[in-house]
């Protein structure tokens, strides 16, 4: 839910408030769906019920490393039951017990799927096996889903503390990386963690709000959320919908408005 914010004399805050207002207006004008339907893209909720749900989301994010999702196919309906069986119903402890090494898990993948160039050290499934076991070891550090939730919430004080969590996760879990860590937290329903996206980085950098990298963009999105009384997720989603034009819940696609938001925000009154 959006919070009320008071007027500020700080130039950067005023500029962020102005740019976000322009973005919200542009989104409302260009969306191919009604305002009620548009609301379905915002204000995510935490829906995981147990550690298995948390791990499943993590394994889904891990396959996105270097576009490995096209090879791994974790979310493919045809592979859903196979992966559930391989991953012991997504029980981290059971996975670690079933596969004593990365090679053991890779051999199971090789048995279930047709894997090209299996002997290569750069094989996508081989890297994924290493990531899976690393993820399971991390999840097993938490006694319960509530324990995990408390851990995440410890970092939500401000943009500096919140940005530390994806950095920690990227170091603790092999193959996750900063952006994928943000994506995992977002998909779990933590609206404090936006995902740095190439579209949003380009927009924020062009508007002088951040440097041209994930870390700076992340902090700028969190800062804009605080300045406007909205959540980082909602700020992120607003600019992502404009830039991508992808309304995935409705199977709708419109031209990107990335250049439009940059032009309008820079030329409209209050831009400087």
C-alpha positions as CSV (number, residue, x, y, z in Angstrom):
1,X,0.0,0.0,0.0
2,X,1.3,3.4,-0.9
3,X,2.2,5.8,1.9
4,X,1.6,9.5,2.0
5,X,4.7,11.6,1.6
6,X,5.3,15.2,2.4
7,X,6.7,17.8,0.1
8,X,10.5,18.0,0.1
9,X,13.0,20.8,-0.7
10,X,15.6,18.2,-1.6
11,X,16.2,18.4,-5.4
12,X,16.9,14.7,-5.9
13,X,13.8,13.7,-4.0
14,X,11.6,16.2,-5.9
15,X,13.0,14.9,-9.2
16,X,12.3,11.3,-8.3
17,X,8.7,12.2,-7.3
18,X,8.3,14.0,-10.6
19,X,9.7,11.2,-12.7
20,X,7.6,8.6,-10.9
21,X,4.4,10.6,-11.4
22,X,5.3,10.9,-15.1
23,X,5.9,7.2,-15.3
24,X,2.6,6.3,-13.6
25,X,0.7,8.6,-15.9
26,X,2.4,7.1,-19.0
27,X,1.7,3.6,-17.9
28,X,-2.0,4.4,-17.4
29,X,-2.2,6.0,-20.8
30,X,-0.4,3.2,-22.7
31,X,-1.5,0.0,-20.9
32,X,-3.7,-2.2,-23.2
33,X,-5.8,-3.2,-20.2
34,X,-8.2,-1.5,-17.7
35,X,-6.9,0.2,-14.5
36,X,-8.5,-2.6,-12.5
37,X,-6.7,-5.3,-14.5
38,X,-3.4,-3.3,-14.3
39,X,-3.5,-3.5,-10.5
40,X,-3.0,-7.2,-10.7
41,X,0.6,-6.6,-11.6
42,X,1.4,-4.8,-8.3
43,X,1.5,-5.4,-4.6
44,X,2.8,-8.9,-4.5
45,X,2.2,-11.1,-1.5
46,X,4.3,-13.7,0.3
47,X,2.8,-17.1,-0.5
48,X,5.5,-19.6,0.5
49,X,4.3,-22.0,3.2
50,X,7.4,-24.0,4.0
51,X,11.1,-24.4,3.2
52,X,10.3,-26.6,0.2
53,X,8.4,-23.6,-1.4
54,X,11.4,-21.4,-0.7
55,X,13.8,-23.8,-2.2
56,X,11.7,-24.4,-5.3
57,X,11.6,-20.7,-6.0
58,X,15.4,-20.5,-5.6
59,X,16.0,-23.4,-8.0
60,X,13.8,-21.6,-10.5
61,X,15.8,-18.5,-10.3
62,X,19.1,-20.4,-10.5
63,X,18.2,-21.8,-13.9
64,X,18.1,-18.2,-15.3
65,X,21.8,-17.8,-15.0
66,X,23.2,-17.0,-18.5
67,X,19.8,-17.9,-20.1
68,X,20.1,-21.5,-18.9
69,X,16.4,-21.7,-18.5
70,X,16.2,-22.5,-22.2
71,X,18.3,-25.6,-21.5
72,X,17.3,-26.6,-18.0
73,X,13.5,-26.1,-18.5
74,X,12.7,-26.1,-14.8
75,X,9.3,-24.5,-15.3
76,X,8.4,-26.6,-18.4
77,X,5.1,-28.4,-17.7
78,X,6.6,-31.5,-19.4
79,X,9.5,-31.6,-16.8
80,X,7.5,-30.6,-13.7
81,X,7.0,-34.1,-12.3
82,X,10.5,-35.2,-13.3
83,X,12.2,-32.3,-11.4
84,X,9.9,-32.8,-8.4
85,X,11.1,-36.4,-8.3
86,X,14.8,-35.5,-8.8
87,X,14.6,-32.9,-6.1
88,X,12.8,-35.1,-3.6
89,X,9.7,-32.9,-3.5
90,X,12.1,-29.9,-3.0
91,X,13.3,-31.0,0.4
92,X,16.8,-29.6,0.8
93,X,17.9,-32.1,3.4
94,X,16.7,-35.0,1.4
95,X,18.4,-33.7,-1.8
96,X,21.7,-33.4,0.1
97,X,21.3,-37.0,1.4
98,X,20.4,-38.4,-2.0
99,X,23.3,-36.8,-3.9
100,X,26.6,-36.9,-2.2
101,X,28.3,-34.8,-4.9
102,X,27.6,-32.6,-7.9
103,X,28.6,-35.5,-10.1
104,X,25.9,-37.7,-8.5
105,X,23.2,-35.1,-9.3
106,X,24.6,-34.5,-12.8
107,X,24.4,-38.2,-13.5
108,X,20.7,-38.2,-12.5
109,X,20.1,-35.3,-14.9
110,X,21.9,-37.2,-17.6
111,X,19.7,-40.2,-17.0
112,X,16.5,-38.2,-17.2
113,X,17.3,-35.7,-20.0
114,X,19.2,-35.6,-23.3
115,X,22.3,-33.6,-22.4
116,X,24.6,-32.4,-25.1
117,X,28.4,-32.3,-24.5
118,X,28.1,-33.9,-21.0
119,X,31.8,-34.0,-20.5
120,X,32.3,-30.3,-20.8
121,X,33.0,-28.4,-17.5
122,X,30.9,-25.6,-18.9
123,X,27.8,-27.8,-19.4
124,X,24.7,-26.0,-18.2
125,X,23.4,-29.0,-16.3
126,X,26.8,-29.6,-14.6
127,X,26.8,-25.9,-13.4
128,X,23.2,-26.2,-12.3
129,X,24.0,-29.3,-10.3
130,X,26.6,-27.3,-8.4
131,X,24.1,-24.5,-7.8
132,X,21.4,-26.8,-6.6
133,X,23.6,-28.4,-3.9
134,X,24.8,-25.0,-2.9
135,X,21.2,-23.7,-2.6
136,X,20.2,-26.7,-0.5
137,X,23.1,-26.2,1.9
138,X,22.0,-22.6,2.3
139,X,18.3,-23.4,2.9
140,X,19.2,-26.0,5.5
141,X,20.7,-23.3,7.7
142,X,17.1,-22.2,8.5
143,X,14.9,-24.1,10.9
144,X,11.6,-22.9,9.4
145,X,10.1,-20.5,6.9
146,X,9.5,-18.0,9.7
147,X,13.2,-18.2,10.5
148,X,14.1,-17.4,6.9
149,X,11.5,-14.5,6.8
150,X,13.1,-13.0,9.9
151,X,16.5,-13.3,8.3
152,X,15.4,-11.4,5.2
153,X,13.6,-8.7,7.1
154,X,16.7,-7.9,9.1
155,X,18.1,-6.2,6.0
156,X,15.1,-4.0,5.1
157,X,16.1,-0.9,7.1
158,X,17.1,1.3,4.2
159,X,18.6,1.1,0.7
160,X,22.1,0.4,2.1
161,X,21.1,-2.4,4.3
162,X,18.7,-4.0,1.8
163,X,21.2,-4.0,-1.0
164,X,23.6,-6.0,1.3
165,X,21.3,-9.0,1.3
166,X,21.5,-9.8,-2.4
167,X,25.2,-9.4,-2.2
168,X,25.4,-11.9,0.7
169,X,23.1,-14.4,-1.2
170,X,25.3,-14.0,-4.3
171,X,28.3,-15.1,-2.3
172,X,26.7,-17.9,-0.4
173,X,24.9,-19.6,-3.3
174,X,26.9,-20.6,-6.3
175,X,25.6,-19.2,-9.6
176,X,23.0,-16.9,-8.1
177,X,24.5,-13.5,-8.6
178,X,23.2,-10.1,-7.5
179,X,20.3,-9.7,-10.0
180,X,19.1,-13.3,-9.7
181,X,19.1,-13.0,-5.9
182,X,16.9,-9.9,-6.2
183,X,14.6,-11.9,-8.6
184,X,14.3,-14.8,-6.1
185,X,13.4,-12.5,-3.2
186,X,10.9,-10.6,-5.4
187,X,9.3,-13.9,-6.6
188,X,8.9,-15.0,-3.0
189,X,6.8,-11.9,-2.4
190,X,9.3,-9.5,-0.7
191,X,8.3,-6.2,-2.2
192,X,11.4,-4.5,-0.7
193,X,13.7,-6.1,-3.3
194,X,13.4,-4.9,-6.9
195,X,15.3,-6.8,-9.6
196,X,17.9,-4.7,-11.4
197,X,16.9,-5.0,-15.1
198,X,18.7,-3.8,-18.2
199,X,15.6,-1.8,-19.2
200,X,15.3,0.0,-15.9
201,X,19.1,0.6,-15.6
202,X,19.0,2.3,-19.0
203,X,16.1,4.5,-18.0
204,X,17.5,5.5,-14.6
205,X,20.9,6.1,-16.0
206,X,19.6,8.2,-18.8
207,X,17.7,10.3,-16.3
208,X,20.7,10.8,-14.1
209,X,19.4,8.8,-11.2
210,X,22.1,6.0,-11.1
211,X,25.3,4.8,-12.6
212,X,25.2,2.1,-15.3
213,X,25.2,-1.0,-13.1
214,X,23.0,-3.3,-11.0
215,X,24.1,-2.0,-7.6
216,X,23.5,1.7,-8.3
217,X,20.2,1.0,-10.0
218,X,19.0,-1.1,-7.1
219,X,19.7,1.7,-4.6
220,X,18.0,4.3,-6.8
221,X,14.8,2.2,-7.1
222,X,14.7,1.8,-3.4
223,X,15.4,5.5,-2.9
224,X,12.6,6.4,-5.3
225,X,10.2,4.1,-3.4
226,X,11.0,5.9,-0.2
227,X,10.6,9.3,-1.8
228,X,7.2,8.5,-3.3
229,X,5.8,6.3,-0.5
230,X,5.5,3.3,-2.7
231,X,7.2,-0.1,-2.6
232,X,10.4,-0.8,-4.4
233,X,8.6,-3.7,-6.2
234,X,5.9,-1.3,-7.5
235,X,8.4,1.2,-8.7
236,X,10.4,-1.5,-10.4
237,X,7.2,-3.0,-12.0
238,X,6.0,0.4,-13.2
239,X,9.2,1.1,-15.2
240,X,9.5,-2.6,-16.3
241,X,6.0,-2.6,-17.8
242,X,6.6,0.6,-19.6
243,X,10.0,-0.5,-21.0
244,X,9.2,-4.1,-21.9
245,X,5.5,-3.6,-23.0
246,X,4.9,-7.2,-21.7
247,X,1.6,-7.7,-19.9
248,X,2.2,-11.3,-19.3
249,X,-0.9,-11.9,-17.2
250,X,-3.0,-11.0,-20.1
251,X,-0.8,-12.3,-23.0
252,X,-0.6,-8.7,-24.3
253,X,2.4,-7.0,-25.8
254,X,2.8,-3.3,-26.8
255,X,5.8,-1.3,-28.1
256,X,8.4,-0.4,-25.6
257,X,7.9,3.1,-24.0
258,X,11.5,3.2,-22.7
259,X,12.5,6.1,-24.9
260,X,9.2,7.9,-24.3
261,X,9.6,7.9,-20.5
262,X,13.1,9.2,-20.8
263,X,12.1,12.0,-23.2
264,X,9.0,13.0,-21.3
265,X,10.6,13.0,-17.9
266,X,13.5,15.1,-19.2
267,X,11.4,17.6,-21.0
268,X,8.4,18.1,-18.8
269,X,8.2,20.8,-16.2
270,X,10.0,19.8,-13.0
271,X,12.6,17.7,-14.7
272,X,15.5,19.9,-13.7
